[in-house]
Structures are given as C-alpha cells and as structure tokens.
Amino acid sequence: MTEHAPSVQASPAMSPTALTVAQLARLLGLAEQKVREHVADGAPVSADGMINLVHYTAWLNRRLGQRDGD
C-alpha cells in the first residue's frame, strides 16, 4: 500500500523587497487603492513597479513625522 501526501498547491513566495501593490495591501491590511494613492504621493517603487516593504514603511514613517511637525 502506497501512501500519498495530499496535494498542496504552492503559492509563490513573497519577497519583502519586491511586493506588488496587491501583496503589500494584503500584508498590511490596507485597501489597494490606498497603496496606489501612496505611490502617487511619492512612496518608493522600483522601476518594475515592485515595492520594498522596508522602504515603504520608512516612507510612511517620515510622512507621519512631517504631519506631527506641522
């Protein structure tokens, strides 16, 4: 008798240095539109449209710091 492991469909691994808008939104619990607005407002995005989680959160932190200083 041969046992077979259940078939599990692997999802592509997410890299925190190269996330799509949808992946980042899902990861942070934000609406995709909000992330798109951030990108339009200057959030860092690579030439291929990918977002680095660390760079994005640093950008958000600076932006919040600027608001607090107003």
N, CA, C and O atoms as a GROMACS GRO file, in nm:
protein
  280
    1MET      N    1   0.085  -0.117   0.000
    1MET     CA    2   0.000   0.000   0.000
    1MET      C    3   0.090   0.124   0.000
    1MET      O    4   0.181   0.136   0.082
    2THR      N    5   0.063   0.212  -0.090
    2THR     CA    6   0.141   0.334  -0.103
    2THR      C    7   0.059   0.451  -0.052
    2THR      O    8  -0.056   0.472  -0.091
    3GLU      N    9   0.121   0.528   0.038
    3GLU     CA   10   0.053   0.647   0.088
    3GLU      C   11   0.100   0.768   0.010
    3GLU      O   12   0.218   0.782  -0.020
    4HIS      N   13   0.009   0.854  -0.021
    4HIS     CA   14   0.041   0.977  -0.093
    4HIS      C   15   0.006   1.096  -0.005
    4HIS      O   16  -0.101   1.102   0.055
    5ALA      N   17   0.096   1.188  -0.001
    5ALA     CA   18   0.068   1.312   0.073
    5ALA      C   19  -0.038   1.389  -0.004
    5ALA      O   20  -0.042   1.385  -0.126
    6PRO      N   21  -0.124   1.459   0.069
    6PRO     CA   22  -0.225   1.539  -0.002
    6PRO      C   23  -0.158   1.641  -0.092
    6PRO      O   24  -0.053   1.696  -0.060
    7SER      N   25  -0.220   1.664  -0.203
    7SER     CA   26  -0.166   1.760  -0.298
    7SER      C   27  -0.189   1.901  -0.244
    7SER      O   28  -0.302   1.941  -0.218
    8VAL      N   29  -0.081   1.975  -0.230
    8VAL     CA   30  -0.089   2.113  -0.181
    8VAL      C   31  -0.035   2.202  -0.292
    8VAL      O   32   0.077   2.183  -0.339
    9GLN      N   33  -0.114   2.296  -0.330
    9GLN     CA   34  -0.070   2.388  -0.433
    9GLN      C   35   0.013   2.498  -0.369
    9GLN      O   36  -0.037   2.574  -0.286
   10ALA      N   37   0.137   2.506  -0.408
   10ALA     CA   38   0.227   2.606  -0.350
   10ALA      C   39   0.198   2.742  -0.408
   10ALA      O   40   0.179   2.758  -0.529
   11SER      N   41   0.195   2.841  -0.320
   11SER     CA   42   0.180   2.979  -0.367
   11SER      C   43   0.319   3.036  -0.381
   11SER      O   44   0.410   3.000  -0.305
   12PRO      N   45   0.337   3.126  -0.475
   12PRO     CA   46   0.470   3.184  -0.490
   12PRO      C   47   0.510   3.258  -0.364
   12PRO      O   48   0.430   3.329  -0.303
   13ALA      N   49   0.634   3.241  -0.325
   13ALA     CA   50   0.684   3.308  -0.205
   13ALA      C   51   0.689   3.459  -0.227
   13ALA      O   52   0.726   3.507  -0.333
   14MET      N   53   0.650   3.530  -0.123
   14MET     CA   54   0.657   3.675  -0.131
   14MET      C   55   0.791   3.720  -0.078
   14MET      O   56   0.839   3.670   0.024
   15SER      N   57   0.851   3.812  -0.147
   15SER     CA   58   0.976   3.871  -0.102
   15SER      C   59   0.944   4.008  -0.045
   15SER      O   60   0.882   4.089  -0.114
   16PRO      N   61   0.985   4.038   0.077
   16PRO     CA   62   0.956   4.170   0.134
   16PRO      C   63   1.026   4.283   0.060
   16PRO      O   64   0.995   4.400   0.081
   17THR      N   65   1.119   4.249  -0.027
   17THR     CA   66   1.189   4.352  -0.104
   17THR      C   67   1.128   4.373  -0.241
   17THR      O   68   1.171   4.462  -0.315
   18ALA      N   69   1.028   4.294  -0.277
   18ALA     CA   70   0.966   4.306  -0.409
   18ALA      C   71   0.821   4.261  -0.403
   18ALA      O   72   0.788   4.148  -0.439
   19LEU      N   73   0.736   4.351  -0.356
   19LEU     CA   74   0.593   4.321  -0.343
   19LEU      C   75   0.512   4.399  -0.445
   19LEU      O   76   0.547   4.512  -0.480
   20THR      N   77   0.406   4.338  -0.492
   20THR     CA   78   0.313   4.411  -0.577
   20THR      C   79   0.224   4.497  -0.488
   20THR      O   80   0.223   4.480  -0.366
   21VAL      N   81   0.152   4.588  -0.548
   21VAL     CA   82   0.058   4.670  -0.472
   21VAL      C   83  -0.041   4.581  -0.398
   21VAL      O   84  -0.070   4.603  -0.281
   22ALA      N   85  -0.094   4.480  -0.468
   22ALA     CA   86  -0.192   4.390  -0.406
   22ALA      C   87  -0.132   4.313  -0.290
   22ALA      O   88  -0.196   4.300  -0.186
   23GLN      N   89  -0.010   4.262  -0.305
   23GLN     CA   90   0.054   4.189  -0.197
   23GLN      C   91   0.078   4.278  -0.076
   23GLN      O   92   0.052   4.238   0.038
   24LEU      N   93   0.128   4.399  -0.100
   24LEU     CA   94   0.156   4.491   0.009
   24LEU      C   95   0.027   4.529   0.082
   24LEU      O   96   0.022   4.531   0.205
   25ALA      N   97  -0.076   4.558   0.007
   25ALA     CA   98  -0.205   4.594   0.067
   25ALA      C   99  -0.258   4.480   0.153
   25ALA      O  100  -0.303   4.502   0.266
   26ARG      N  101  -0.252   4.359   0.102
   26ARG     CA  102  -0.299   4.242   0.176
   26ARG      C  103  -0.215   4.222   0.302
   26ARG      O  104  -0.269   4.196   0.410
   27LEU      N  105  -0.084   4.234   0.289
   27LEU     CA  106   0.007   4.215   0.402
   27LEU      C  107  -0.019   4.315   0.514
   27LEU      O  108  -0.014   4.280   0.632
   28LEU      N  109  -0.046   4.441   0.477
   28LEU     CA  110  -0.066   4.547   0.576
   28LEU      C  111  -0.212   4.570   0.613
   28LEU      O  112  -0.242   4.652   0.700
   29GLY      N  113  -0.303   4.500   0.547
   29GLY     CA  114  -0.444   4.517   0.576
   29GLY      C  115  -0.499   4.650   0.526
   29GLY      O  116  -0.590   4.707   0.586
   30LEU      N  117  -0.443   4.698   0.415
   30LEU     CA  118  -0.487   4.824   0.355
   30LEU      C  119  -0.564   4.796   0.227
   30LEU      O  120  -0.550   4.689   0.167
   31ALA      N  121  -0.644   4.891   0.187
   31ALA     CA  122  -0.708   4.881   0.056
   31ALA      C  123  -0.603   4.907  -0.052
   31ALA      O  124  -0.515   4.991  -0.035
   32GLU      N  125  -0.612   4.833  -0.162
   32GLU     CA  126  -0.517   4.853  -0.271
   32GLU      C  127  -0.518   4.998  -0.317
   32GLU      O  128  -0.412   5.053  -0.351
   33GLN      N  129  -0.633   5.060  -0.318
   33GLN     CA  130  -0.643   5.200  -0.363
   33GLN      C  131  -0.558   5.291  -0.275
   33GLN      O  132  -0.498   5.385  -0.325
   34LYS      N  133  -0.554   5.264  -0.144
   34LYS     CA  134  -0.474   5.345  -0.052
   34LYS      C  135  -0.326   5.333  -0.086
   34LYS      O  136  -0.254   5.433  -0.086
   35VAL      N  137  -0.280   5.213  -0.115
   35VAL     CA  138  -0.140   5.193  -0.153
   35VAL      C  139  -0.112   5.266  -0.285
   35VAL      O  140  -0.008   5.329  -0.301
   36ARG      N  141  -0.205   5.257  -0.379
   36ARG     CA  142  -0.188   5.329  -0.507
   36ARG      C  143  -0.180   5.480  -0.484
   36ARG      O  144  -0.103   5.549  -0.551
   37GLU      N  145  -0.260   5.531  -0.391
   37GLU     CA  146  -0.254   5.674  -0.358
   37GLU      C  147  -0.118   5.709  -0.298
   37GLU      O  148  -0.061   5.813  -0.330
   38HIS      N  149  -0.067   5.624  -0.213
   38HIS     CA  150   0.066   5.647  -0.155
   38HIS      C  151   0.173   5.650  -0.264
   38HIS      O  152   0.262   5.735  -0.262
   39VAL      N  153   0.163   5.559  -0.358
   39VAL     CA  154   0.259   5.556  -0.470
   39VAL      C  155   0.248   5.687  -0.549
   39VAL      O  156   0.350   5.746  -0.585
   40ALA      N  157   0.127   5.731  -0.575
   40ALA     CA  158   0.107   5.857  -0.647
   40ALA      C  159   0.162   5.976  -0.568
   40ALA      O  160   0.203   6.076  -0.626
   41ASP      N  161   0.161   5.964  -0.435
   41ASP     CA  162   0.212   6.071  -0.348
   41ASP      C  163   0.363   6.064  -0.326
   41ASP      O  164   0.419   6.148  -0.256
   42GLY      N  165   0.428   5.963  -0.386
   42GLY     CA  166   0.573   5.956  -0.378
   42GLY      C  167   0.632   5.839  -0.304
   42GLY      O  168   0.753   5.835  -0.282
   43ALA      N  169   0.550   5.742  -0.263
   43ALA     CA  170   0.606   5.623  -0.198
   43ALA      C  171   0.703   5.556  -0.295
   43ALA      O  172   0.677   5.550  -0.415
   44PRO      N  173   0.815   5.505  -0.243
   44PRO     CA  174   0.917   5.448  -0.331
   44PRO      C  175   0.872   5.319  -0.399
   44PRO      O  176   0.820   5.228  -0.335
   45VAL      N  177   0.894   5.315  -0.528
   45VAL     CA  178   0.861   5.199  -0.611
   45VAL      C  179   0.978   5.178  -0.706
   45VAL      O  180   1.034   5.273  -0.759
   46SER      N  181   1.014   5.052  -0.728
   46SER     CA  182   1.125   5.023  -0.820
   46SER      C  183   1.079   5.044  -0.965
   46SER      O  184   0.961   5.063  -0.992
   47ALA      N  185   1.174   5.038  -1.055
   47ALA     CA  186   1.145   5.060  -1.197
   47ALA      C  187   1.045   4.959  -1.252
   47ALA      O  188   0.970   4.989  -1.346
   48ASP      N  189   1.043   4.840  -1.193
   48ASP     CA  190   0.949   4.738  -1.241
   48ASP      C  191   0.816   4.740  -1.166
   48ASP      O  192   0.733   4.651  -1.183
   49GLY      N  193   0.796   4.843  -1.081
   49GLY     CA  194   0.670   4.859  -1.012
   49GLY      C  195   0.658   4.784  -0.881
   49GLY      O  196   0.550   4.782  -0.820
   50MET      N  197   0.765   4.723  -0.836
   50MET     CA  198   0.762   4.648  -0.712
   50MET      C  199   0.794   4.741  -0.594
   50MET      O  200   0.861   4.842  -0.609
   51ILE      N  201   0.743   4.704  -0.478
   51ILE     CA  202   0.759   4.787  -0.359
   51ILE      C  203   0.838   4.709  -0.252
   51ILE      O  204   0.808   4.593  -0.224
   52ASN      N  205   0.937   4.775  -0.196
   52ASN     CA  206   1.017   4.718  -0.088
   52ASN      C  207   0.946   4.754   0.043
   52ASN      O  208   0.924   4.872   0.071
   53LEU      N  209   0.911   4.654   0.121
   53LEU     CA  210   0.836   4.677   0.245
   53LEU      C  211   0.909   4.772   0.340
   53LEU      O  212   0.846   4.860   0.398
   54VAL      N  213   1.039   4.755   0.356
   54VAL     CA  214   1.115   4.840   0.447
   54VAL      C  215   1.118   4.984   0.398
   54VAL      O  216   1.099   5.077   0.476
   55HIS      N  217   1.141   5.003   0.269
   55HIS     CA  218   1.144   5.139   0.213
   55HIS      C  219   1.006   5.205   0.223
   55HIS      O  220   0.996   5.323   0.254
   56TYR      N  221   0.901   5.127   0.198
   56TYR     CA  222   0.765   5.180   0.206
   56TYR      C  223   0.731   5.223   0.348
   56TYR      O  224   0.679   5.333   0.369
   57THR      N  225   0.762   5.138   0.447
   57THR     CA  226   0.729   5.174   0.584
   57THR      C  227   0.814   5.291   0.634
   57THR      O  228   0.767   5.372   0.713
   58ALA      N  229   0.939   5.301   0.587
   58ALA     CA  230   1.022   5.417   0.623
   58ALA      C  231   0.961   5.544   0.564
   58ALA      O  232   0.959   5.648   0.629
   59TRP      N  233   0.912   5.534   0.441
   59TRP     CA  234   0.848   5.649   0.376
   59TRP      C  235   0.723   5.691   0.455
   59TRP      O  236   0.701   5.809   0.479
   60LEU      N  237   0.643   5.592   0.496
   60LEU     CA  238   0.524   5.623   0.576
   60LEU      C  239   0.562   5.689   0.708
   60LEU      O  240   0.498   5.785   0.751
   61ASN      N  241   0.665   5.638   0.771
   61ASN     CA  242   0.710   5.693   0.898
   61ASN      C  243   0.754   5.838   0.883
   61ASN      O  244   0.719   5.923   0.965
   62ARG      N  245   0.832   5.868   0.778
   62ARG     CA  246   0.874   6.007   0.753
   62ARG      C  247   0.753   6.095   0.728
   62ARG      O  248   0.745   6.207   0.778
   63ARG      N  249   0.658   6.044   0.652
   63ARG     CA  250   0.539   6.120   0.620
   63ARG      C  251   0.459   6.152   0.746
   63ARG      O  252   0.410   6.264   0.763
   64LEU      N  253   0.446   6.055   0.835
   64LEU     CA  254   0.375   6.077   0.961
   64LEU      C  255   0.452   6.176   1.048
   64LEU      O  256   0.391   6.258   1.117
   65GLY      N  257   0.584   6.168   1.047
   65GLY     CA  258   0.666   6.262   1.123
   65GLY      C  259   0.650   6.404   1.074
   65GLY      O  260   0.652   6.498   1.153
   66GLN      N  261   0.635   6.420   0.943
   66GLN     CA  262   0.614   6.554   0.886
   66GLN      C  263   0.479   6.609   0.930
   66GLN      O  264   0.466   6.728   0.955
   67ARG      N  265   0.381   6.524   0.938
   67ARG     CA  266   0.246   6.567   0.984
   67ARG      C  267   0.250   6.613   1.129
   67ARG      O  268   0.189   6.712   1.166
   68ASP      N  269   0.325   6.538   1.211
   68ASP     CA  270   0.333   6.572   1.353
   68ASP      C  271   0.406   6.704   1.374
   68ASP      O  272   0.380   6.775   1.471
   69GLY      N  273   0.498   6.737   1.283
   69GLY     CA  274   0.575   6.860   1.296
   69GLY      C  275   0.500   6.983   1.248
   69GLY      O  276   0.544   7.096   1.272
   70ASP      N  277   0.388   6.964   1.182
   70ASP     CA  278   0.310   7.078   1.129
   70ASP      C  279   0.235   7.150   1.238
   70ASP      O  280   0.165   7.248   1.210
   0.00000   0.00000   0.00000
